């Protein structure tokens, strides 16, 4: 990110009154903090701001004010408006009826009947002057928010802010900082270019929340002096560090902590990777549901620094589930050939990790482990 792109960002912001911030589904704590921080910052510039995401994530940061700005559905983009002149004739009722190949709209007046001369048409353009997309490598990564509003995103100027090397640079302005460990760190650098005096305690707390979460309290192998400097500046701006630490590390569900503990106890060293195997008994003793498996994988990836991949093999109701997190560039073709396409978790793990899940309906734990070791050439 350079001075020119930062200037372009704020120039576009200054020209726009209504601004949309869009995030991918199930945003990480880093994305959540960055999204809310940017929204609060832009509101200080007297902008009308909405945050769009398939999931309302405001509850992920309970120590920030509830602004109710996260929308899971957006108003349509460009549309045709039927304009009725009610200067002389009052409108009492509107109804419509759909038939094969056409729709009929009925306008009932309070007195004299409406005539064709009372009706005109206007094209309503996209409701936002600017869309800022955070943490998405492509527009498709936004999920239903993009799928249901494709015209809106194509019609609206877009600023793309991300830190993934695989970003498609789909914006009219692209602020892609692949050297930033977290998006919150990247956004902190950007907003500092404008005016640090606009940082209040809530904005600083949201950004620090994202940095601490993404770096696992600065234990991430890519954490460097820049992360510490940004965190220090945010604490100086009033970020509530103790609230963040309490939320991140003292409020994890007990079943998750139990299951994570059992996963750690069974960890196996696979050279440049690590694996753990969880049986049905582990879930029973931890009183945990299968839905916690992605979070177990996330905790392992955050705490096993230096490994190229991390694997969780778990006994399911039918067969076995394999969850694998690997650094970008990992060759997953062998896995897909053996286990099928599987499910990709695009935003579960911190960059540069990606994650997949495969279901082996007719395999035992041992069979799944043996197949996986063979594919990964683990002796």
Secondary structure, DSSP 8 states (H G I E B T S, - for coil): --HHHHHHHHHHHHT-SEEEEEE-SS--HHHHHHHHHHHHHHHHTT-EEEEE-SS--GGGSTTS-----EESS---SSEEEEEE--SSS-EEEEEEEEETTEEEEEEEESSS---GGGEEEEEE--S-SEEEEES-SSGGGGTHHHHTTHHHHHHS-EEEEE--TT----SSEEEE-TT-SSHHHHHHHHHHTT-GGG--HHHHHHHHHHHHHHHTTTTSTT--HHHHHHHHHHHHTT--HHHHHHHHHH-S-HHHHHHHHHHHHT-EE-SSEEEEEE-HHHHHHHT--GGGHHHHHHHHHHHSTT-SEEEEEEE-SSSEEEEEEEETT---HHHHHHH-S-EEETTSS-TTEEEEEEEETT--HHHHHHHHHHHTT--
